[in-house]
């Protein structure tokens, strides 16, 4: 069939000039988008007088006494072929009627996917032969344990005009990561990659993709909280806050470029404890305990008491409750030296979960210190633990903490390590 544009326009004009066909064409367009072909039926309810006139004339059927009409699209096309418009298709007429190319939902999805894949492949080629190319190809092939592909597809749907620059920034960031390189603050890193210090600001799309990329590079799971996210960035030599993020320690020695760090050495000689920031830690290569072991407590009051009572250069760390990145970096460095760690904290759901997290992270190198039933009852308080808080104990993985967990569940009262200070000090003196 030769396509006659003039005839198509004339046919469309005929239908548009009659308001009685308006609802019929809108419903036919909807049906075509759903099916992808001229087929199926439409139902026009509460027929108006002009619609009864129009349909009766077109379909050769009396609609005057009907309240609704069931219309077959293929029959409409057949009726059209019986008129002077026999050489035009209903699809062409609908396109002209609505002044648009009507695309089915399936066709639209196919076109969208093709455009998306062309877009991503263009960026893949831009970074050919680099770590970024491998990352993108693994993401697209589903060869990662992360949900980055779903994230990429969703973000493309939401903000495809921003995605090109976001992916380019992320790829440049990946290629810039070098092991054992100098640590950079996030705004400085961001400015070097993008010229914008705020491009990788937290919660923005670029920041989210950066975290995904770093997790891929270092074979890590997606972080669940702010400290885990900060640790992932730190692995890539990026720090959000290297001054206020600190931990307190005593009796440890640090090395930098194969030599004893003179600052740490000075504090060690004077048996003085230090507040160590991420900035301090970034200038150390190795940290070790001269005893081959370190004692870790959750609360600063306990740290201070042990420090005063032990009267020796005790390898001691205070984590201040929820684990800051500085504490994790310090412990990681000690772990690399195969240091034996003794950890003591509070008997409440939050405290046990901290202990559980450390045990999972450091395995046999970490001893859960004074978490027995006897310790619980010696340290028990009058502070009740809510049922909602107790529900958190279901997340515990460590077998060694099950006894402490049952004590909490059965008694619903927290117990605090301040009541165990005498035992902790005696243990340290015995192991010193």
C-alpha positions in Angstrom: 0.0 0.0 0.0 1.4 3.4 -1.1 1.2 5.9 1.8 -0.9 8.9 0.8 -0.2 11.7 3.3 -2.8 14.0 1.9 -5.5 11.3 2.2 -4.4 10.5 5.8 -4.6 14.2 6.7 -8.1 14.5 5.1 -9.3 11.4 7.0 -7.9 12.6 10.3 -9.5 16.0 9.7 -12.9 14.4 9.1 -12.8 12.6 12.4 -11.4 15.6 14.4 -14.1 17.9 13.0 -16.8 15.6 14.6 -16.7 15.8 18.4 -18.6 12.5 18.5 -15.3 10.6 17.7 -13.2 12.3 20.4 -13.6 9.7 23.1 -13.4 6.8 20.7 -10.0 8.0 19.4 -8.6 8.6 22.9 -9.6 5.1 24.0 -8.2 3.6 20.7 -4.9 5.3 21.4 -4.8 3.9 24.9 -5.7 0.4 23.6 -2.9 0.5 20.9 -0.3 1.6 23.5 -1.3 -1.4 25.6 -1.4 -4.0 22.8 1.1 -2.7 20.3 -1.3 -3.4 17.4 -4.7 -2.6 16.0 -6.7 -5.1 18.0 -8.8 -5.5 21.0 -12.0 -3.7 22.0 -12.9 -0.4 23.7 -15.9 0.4 25.7 -17.5 3.9 25.5 -19.9 4.4 28.4 -22.7 7.0 28.9 -22.9 7.8 25.2 -23.7 11.3 24.3 -26.0 12.2 21.4 -23.2 13.3 19.1 -21.3 10.0 19.8 -24.4 8.0 19.0 -24.7 9.9 15.7 -21.0 9.4 14.8 -20.8 5.8 15.7 -24.0 4.8 14.0 -22.8 6.4 10.8 -19.3 4.9 10.9 -20.1 1.4 12.1 -23.4 1.0 10.3 -25.2 0.0 13.5 -27.9 1.7 15.5 -26.5 3.1 18.8 -29.4 5.5 19.5 -31.0 3.3 22.1 -27.8 2.2 23.7 -26.1 3.7 26.8 -22.7 2.3 25.9 -20.8 0.9 23.0 -18.3 -1.9 22.6 -16.1 -1.1 19.6 -13.6 -3.5 17.9 -10.5 -1.6 16.6 -10.1 -4.1 13.8 -13.8 -3.5 12.8 -13.2 0.2 12.8 -10.3 -0.3 10.3 -12.5 -2.6 8.2 -15.2 0.0 8.1 -12.6 2.6 7.1 -11.5 0.4 4.2 -15.1 0.5 2.9 -14.9 4.2 2.4 -12.8 6.5 0.1 -10.1 6.1 2.8 -9.5 2.5 1.9 -5.8 3.1 1.2 -5.0 4.5 4.7 -4.3 2.6 7.9 -6.0 3.3 11.2 -2.6 3.6 12.9 -1.6 6.4 10.4 -4.9 8.2 11.0 -4.5 8.1 14.7 -0.9 9.5 14.4 -2.3 12.4 12.4 -5.3 12.8 14.6 -3.1 13.3 17.7 -0.2 15.0 15.8 2.2 12.5 17.3 3.7 9.1 16.5 1.8 6.8 18.8 4.2 4.3 20.4 3.1 1.2 22.3 4.3 0.7 25.9 6.4 -2.2 24.8 8.0 -0.2 21.9 8.6 2.7 24.3 10.3 0.4 26.8 12.5 -1.0 24.0 13.5 2.4 22.8 14.2 3.5 26.4 16.5 0.5 27.0 18.3 1.0 23.7 18.9 4.6 24.5 20.1 3.8 28.0 22.5 1.1 26.8 23.9 3.4 24.1 24.4 6.1 26.8 26.2 3.8 29.2 28.4 2.1 26.5 29.5 5.6 25.3 30.9 6.1 28.8 32.4 2.6 28.9 34.4 3.4 25.7 35.5 6.7 27.1 37.3 4.9 29.9 38.5 1.9 27.9 41.5 0.0 29.4 41.0 1.5 32.9 39.7 0.3 36.3 36.6 2.3 35.6 35.8 0.4 32.4 36.1 -2.9 34.3 33.8 -1.6 37.1 31.2 -0.5 34.6 31.3 -3.7 32.6 31.0 -5.8 35.8 28.1 -3.6 36.9 26.3 -4.1 33.6 27.0 -7.8 33.5 25.8 -8.3 37.1 29.2 -9.5 38.2 29.1 -7.8 41.6 27.4 -8.5 44.9 26.2 -4.9 45.0 22.9 -3.6 43.5 24.8 -0.9 41.5 23.1 -1.9 38.2 19.7 -1.4 39.7 20.8 1.9 41.1 22.3 3.0 37.8 19.1 2.1 35.9 16.9 3.8 38.4 18.9 7.0 38.5 19.0 7.1 34.7 15.2 6.9 34.7 15.0 9.7 37.3 17.7 12.1 36.1 19.3 10.9 32.9 20.5 14.4 32.0 22.7 14.4 35.1 23.9 10.8 34.9 26.6 11.4 32.2 28.6 13.8 34.4 27.9 11.7 37.5 29.3 8.6 35.9 32.2 10.4 34.4 33.1 11.9 37.8 32.8 8.4 39.4 35.0 6.8 36.8 37.7 9.5 37.2 37.5 9.0 40.9 38.0 5.2 40.6 41.0 5.7 38.3 42.6 8.1 40.8 42.5 5.7 43.7 46.1 4.5 44.6 46.9 2.2 47.5 48.9 3.7 50.4 48.5 7.2 48.9 48.2 10.4 51.0 44.8 10.9 52.6 42.7 13.7 51.2 39.7 15.5 52.7 36.5 14.8 50.7 36.1 18.5 49.4 39.8 18.5 48.2 39.4 15.1 46.5 36.1 16.3 45.0 37.7 19.5 43.6 40.6 17.6 42.1 38.2 15.2 40.3 35.4 17.6 39.3 36.6 21.2 40.0 33.6 21.4 42.4 34.4 20.8 46.1 30.8 19.8 46.8 30.3 17.4 43.8 30.6 14.3 46.1 28.8 15.8 49.1 26.9 13.3 51.2 23.5 12.0 50.0 24.0 13.4 46.5 23.9 10.9 43.6 27.6 11.3 42.9 28.4 10.4 46.5 26.2 7.3 46.4 27.9 6.1 43.2 31.4 6.8 44.7 30.5 4.6 47.7 29.3 1.8 45.4 32.5 2.1 43.3 34.8 2.0 46.4 32.9 -1.0 47.8 33.6 -2.7 44.4 37.3 -1.8 44.4 37.9 -3.0 47.9 35.4 -6.0 47.8 33.3 -4.6 50.7 29.6 -4.8 51.5 27.5 -1.6 51.3 27.9 0.4 54.5 25.0 0.3 56.9 25.8 3.5 58.9 27.8 6.7 58.9 31.0 5.2 60.4 31.0 2.3 57.9 30.6 4.7 55.1 33.5 6.8 56.5 35.6 3.7 56.6 34.9 2.9 53.0 36.0 6.4 52.0 39.1 6.0 54.2 40.1 2.9 52.3 40.1 5.0 49.2 42.3 7.6 51.0 39.4 10.0 51.4 38.4 11.5 54.7 35.3 13.5 55.6 36.6 14.7 59.0 40.1 13.9 60.1 40.3 16.2 63.2 37.2 15.7 65.3 37.1 12.0 64.6 39.4 10.6 67.3 40.1 7.8 69.7 42.1 7.7 73.0 44.9 5.3 73.6 47.9 4.6 75.9 51.0 2.5 75.8 51.2 2.0 72.0 54.1 2.6 69.6 53.7 3.8 66.0 56.1 3.6 63.1 56.3 5.9 60.0 58.5 5.0 57.0 60.2 2.3 59.0 61.1 4.5 62.0 59.5 5.0 65.4 57.2 8.0 65.3 58.8 10.5 67.7 55.4 12.0 68.8 54.1 8.6 69.8 57.4 7.7 71.3 57.3 10.8 73.6 53.9 10.0 75.0 55.0 6.3 75.5 58.1 7.3 77.4 56.1 9.6 79.7 53.3 7.0 80.1 50.7 9.6 79.0 47.6 8.8 77.0 46.8 10.5 73.7 43.7 11.6 71.7 44.6 10.2 68.3 42.8 11.7 65.3 42.4 10.3 61.8 44.9 12.9 60.7 47.4 11.4 63.2 46.7 7.9 62.1 47.2 8.7 58.4 50.9 9.5 59.2 51.5 6.0 60.6 52.4 2.8 58.7 52.3 0.4 61.7 51.1 0.5 65.2 52.0 -2.2 67.8 51.7 -3.1 71.5 55.0 -4.0 73.2 53.0 -6.7 75.1 51.5 -8.1 71.9 48.1 -7.4 73.4 45.8 -4.4 74.0 42.9 -3.8 76.4 39.9 -2.0 74.9 37.1 -0.4 77.0 33.9 1.3 75.9 33.6 4.1 78.4 36.1 7.0 79.1 35.5 6.8 82.9 36.6 3.2 82.9 39.6 4.1 80.7 40.7 6.9 83.1 40.3 4.6 86.2 42.3 1.8 84.7 45.0 4.2 83.5 45.4 5.7 87.0 45.2 2.4 88.9 47.4 0.2 86.7 50.4 2.6 87.2 52.2 1.1 84.3 52.4 1.8 80.5 49.3 -0.3 79.8 48.3 -0.8 76.1 44.8 0.7 76.5 42.2 2.1 74.1 38.8 3.8 74.7 36.3 3.6 71.9 33.7 6.0 73.4 30.7 3.7 72.8 29.6 3.7 69.2 32.7 2.9 67.1 34.3 6.0 65.5 36.3 5.5 62.3 39.5 6.5 64.2 38.9 3.6 66.6 38.4 1.1 63.8 41.5 2.3 61.9 43.6 2.0 65.0 42.3 -1.5 65.8 42.8 -2.5 62.1 46.5 -1.5 62.4 46.9 -3.5 65.6 45.1 -6.5 64.0 47.6 -6.5 61.1 50.4 -7.0 63.8 48.4 -10.0 65.1 47.8 -8.2 68.4 45.5 -10.0 70.9 42.6 -7.7 71.8 40.6 -7.8 75.0 37.3 -5.9 74.7 34.9 -4.9 77.5 31.7 -2.9 77.3 28.3 -2.4 78.8 25.5 -5.1 79.1 22.8 -3.4 77.1 21.6 -4.1 73.6 23.7 -1.4 72.0 26.8 -2.4 74.0 26.5 -6.0 73.1 26.0 -5.2 69.4 29.2 -3.2 69.5 31.0 -6.1 71.0 29.5 -8.4 68.5 30.6 -6.2 65.6 34.2 -6.2 66.8 34.2 -9.9 67.3 32.9 -10.5 63.8 35.6 -8.1 62.5 38.6 -9.4 64.3 37.7 -13.0 65.0 40.0 -15.0 67.2 42.3 -12.0 67.7 39.6 -10.4 69.9 38.6 -11.8 73.3 35.2 -10.8 74.7 36.3 -9.7 78.1 34.0 -10.2 81.2 30.7 -11.0 79.5 29.7 -13.9 81.7 26.5 -14.3 83.7 28.5 -13.7 86.9 29.8 -10.4 85.5 26.3 -9.3 84.5 24.9 -9.8 88.0 27.8 -8.0 89.6 27.3 -5.0 87.3 23.5 -5.0 87.1 21.7 -1.7 87.5 18.1 -0.6 88.1 17.8 0.8 84.6 15.1 -1.1 82.7 15.6 -2.0 79.1 12.6 -1.6 76.8 11.2 -4.5 74.9 11.8 -2.6 71.7 15.5 -2.3 72.6 15.7 -5.9 73.5 14.5 -6.8 70.0 17.9 -5.6 68.7 19.5 -8.6 70.4 18.1 -10.8 67.6 20.9 -9.4 65.4 23.7 -10.9 67.6 25.9 -13.4 65.8 28.6 -14.2 68.4 28.0 -17.4 70.4 30.1 -15.9 73.2 27.5 -13.2 73.8 24.5 -15.5 74.0 24.8 -15.8 77.8 24.9 -12.1 78.3 22.0 -11.7 75.9 19.8 -14.1 77.9 20.6 -12.3 81.1 19.3 -9.1 79.5 16.2 -10.7 78.1 15.3 -12.4 81.3 16.0 -9.5 83.7 15.4 -6.6 81.4 18.0 -4.4 83.3 21.2 -3.0 81.9 24.6 -3.6 83.5 27.5 -1.3 83.2 31.3 -2.0 83.0 32.0 0.7 85.7 30.9 -1.9 88.2 33.6 -4.3 86.9 36.6 -1.9 87.1 38.3 -3.8 89.9 38.1 -7.1 87.9 39.4 -5.3 84.8 42.3 -3.8 86.6 43.3 -7.1 88.3 43.1 -8.8 84.9 45.4 -6.3 83.3 47.9 -6.4 86.1 47.9 -10.2 85.9 48.4 -10.2 82.1 50.9 -7.2 82.1 
